[in-house]
Amino acid sequence: MSKNEELQKLKEEMEKDNSLPLKKSDTNLVFGVGDPESKILAVGEGPGYWENLKGEPFVGNAGKFLDQLLTSINIPRGSIYITNVVHHRPPENRDPTPSEIAAYGKYLDEMIKIIDPKIILTLGRFSMAKFLPNARISSVHGKVHRVNWRDKEIVIIPMYHPAAALRNGEVMRAEKEDFLKLPQILENIKDKESKEKVEQMDLI
Ligand code: URA
């Protein structure tokens, strides 16, 4: 089965799951969008008004700003995969609770397993906390963190949430700088991987 087919199957499972705590008669499932073959997965917080309406993550103001940030480093939105920690809109756009995040977590974990990204960009503190539970976003944003995730190393790069940047000039400045650093970080990760491959070949 291709990654697309596996994701479609997972989406269908989620659609049938009536135990999901934010699923209401007026909420749509906002599963994820983009290229499942990408090495980069971006994980936000949860759908807002426009995302719920369109069934796609990051299509409102925060999403437009995210698109601008990606464009500034020549990464088209469609070339990465984008999802959230919860996949139904929390009422009045409130923060998702720990038990809601846990309930959707099994599906996010499955998505990560299927996509198998090398790099996860966490957008905001809720997705950061999944991988770096003790970190403070003000200290770790824009930096590379290698975590062992289900026996596999994944690079986590915590970013401020684009909506936080739209609300605060200082965060906006940091967010733009962090995104501008990304191409070099991606290059370094690629270099490290090729070096490791050569070292492995030398051992054989
Ligand atoms: N904010 C998020 O965290 N996710 C979305 O999909 C939209 C806004």
Residues whose N, C-alpha, C, O or C-beta is under 5 A from the ligand:
A	BS01	URA	G44 E45 G46 P47 G48 E51 P57 F58 A62 N84
